[in-house]
């Protein structure tokens, strides 16, 4: 998956900011770290680091996380024009 659109860059920045403020954790409440990892194709340990704030996701995984949040909330974070 390549980051192509301005909307993708905006979604990546938003997810990274929301990880820092804890908003992502609230939005993902009810899902285990393993479920999140399975949904976006990474390890549970990576998700743990992101949620704890010790690391931040790379662009590809931040975009995948934005898409997951989009699917869970119904609020479009990512461009659909692909």
Buried (B, 14 or more C-beta within 10 A) or exposed (E): EEBEEEBBBBBBEBBBEBBEEEBBBEBBEEBEBEBBBBBBEBEBEBBBBBBEEEEEBEBBBBBBBBBBBBEBEEEEBBBEEE
